[in-house]
Amino acid sequence: MKLARLKDWRESRGLTQKELAEEAHASEWTVTRAEADEEVRPNTARRLAEVLDVTVADLLERPPVPLAEAPQETGLRRKAEAAGAAPPRVSRERLEEHFEDVRPEEVAYLDEVIADLWRLALPDEKPVAHFVPEEVDTSRVWRFLNFVLTTRMFAPEEVERINRGARKRALA
């Protein structure tokens, strides 16, 4: 996601790149790259927008196309899903059968971890840093992941691919 108007909004708020980075829990290098029109992760874009008190659409050169109107051939996730190659997603209901008080943000973070491990199983992919929301207990999410991978919630080939990605991450 390219944030073509990030610099305009940052300057209008009287913030330096360093100040914006600190408030958004991002690196100054991330803000510099974003202002140079390089891609940033959607989660980073959301945090930057929150600090600037604007929407992510405000940071874009033009508003994003609503999902219902987007062409089906765009978007890596839709392409992967169409090809049957998208990472599996966790069911909150299935987790709640074994854990108490499973929160949506925990499930979202678990899905993000699984997607990252899924991607890492591919050749030439490298680990990337992730922002972990304060309200997410990472040790609990790792317990969820262990449960998911050991209870046949996913197909064996999906579990193997996630494990390949985890091994690659451990070696990085």
N, C-alpha and C positions, 0 to 999 in steps of 0.2 A: 504494500500500500504506500503510495507516494503522497506526502503531505506538502503540496506545493505552496500552501499559504501559511505554513507554520511560522516562518520568520516574521511575516506581517503581524500575526496575532501575538507572538512573543514580544515584539518591539512595541506594539500598542499597549501592552500590559507593563512595559518598562522593566522587563526581566532580561538578564543576561542568559546566555546559553547554559552557563554553569548553574545559575539559580533555578532555571526551568528543569534542568536535569536532576538536581537534588530534590526538588519538590515532587517530581514525577517518579522518583526512585529509578532513574535511568542514568547511564553514563553521559558525560558531556560529549563524548565521541558519537554516541547515538543521536543526540540532538544535532550535532554538526553535520552528520551524514544525512539526517532527515531534511535539514535545511538545504542540503546540496542536491535534493530531489532523488535521494536513494530510497529504496524500499525499507519500510519498517514493519514490524509485526503488528497485527491488529490490536493486541493487548497493549503494546507500547503506545500506539496511536490513541487508544482510549485513555490511558493515564495522562498523556500530554494534554489531551482535550479537557480532561477534568481539571487539571491545574490551571489552564487558561480560561476555564468556565465557558467553554464552547462545545459544540458537538464535533464528532469526527468529520462529519460532512463539511463543517465550516473550515476545516484544515485542508480539505481537498480542493483541487482546482475547480472541479465541478462535483455536484452531489453524486453519490453512488446510485446506480440503477437499482430500484427495488428488486428483490430476488425473483418475484413473480414475473417481472418483465425482462430479466436477464436472459440472454441467449443461452441455450443449454450447453453449447460447446465451450463456454468460458468457465473458468474456475477449476482449479486442480482437483478439489474435493469432488465436485460433480463428475468430472471426467473419471476419476478413480472409482467412484461409486458405480458409474455406468459400466465400467470394465470389471466390476466386482473386486477391485483391488483396494478399496478404502479400509482404513483401520477399523477394527470393531469398536463399538461403543458399549459402555457399561449401563446396565439398567439399575436405576436407583431403587426400584422396587425389589429387585433380586438382592441388592446389598442390604436393604432393610430387613430381609428375612434373617440375616445373620448379625447385623450391627444395629445399634440404637442411634436414633437421631442423625441419620445421614443427611447432610445439607447439600443443596444444589451446587454450591460453589466447590464442595469437595468432589462431587461427581464430575463437574466441569474440569477441575484440575486433573483428576485421574484420567479422564479422556484425553487431556492434553499430553500427559506423560505417556500414555499408551500410543498416541499418534506419533510422538517424537521417537519412541523406541521402534515403532513400525517403520518409520522413515529411515532410521539409522541402520536397519537391516539391509538397506540398498547399498550397492557399491558407491564409493567416493562420497558418501554423506558423512558429515561431521556433527558432533554435538553442538547445540546452541544453548545459551543461557536463557532461563525463563524467570519471569517475575512471579513470585508466589504471593498471592494476596494474604494480608495479615491474618484474616479470619480462617485460613486453611491450616490445619494441623498436619504437617507433612508426614510425620511418623504414622499418623492414622491413615493417611492416603496410601502410604507404602504397605500398611497392613491390608488395606482394601486390594491393592495390586497383587499382593501375595495370594490372597484369597481367590481373586479372579483367575489367576494363572494356575491354581492348583485344584479347582473345583469343577472343571469342565464347563465353565460359563461360556468359553469360546471354543471353537473347533481346534483340534490338535495342531493343524498347520498354522493357525493364527497364533497360538501359544508359542510354537517353535519360532515363528518370525519375530515375535516380541522378545523372546529370550535371546535370539541372535543380536537384536538391537541392544539389549541390556548388556550382553557380553562385550559388544563393541564399545559401548559407552564406558564400561568399567576399565577397558584397556586404553581409552583415550587420555 
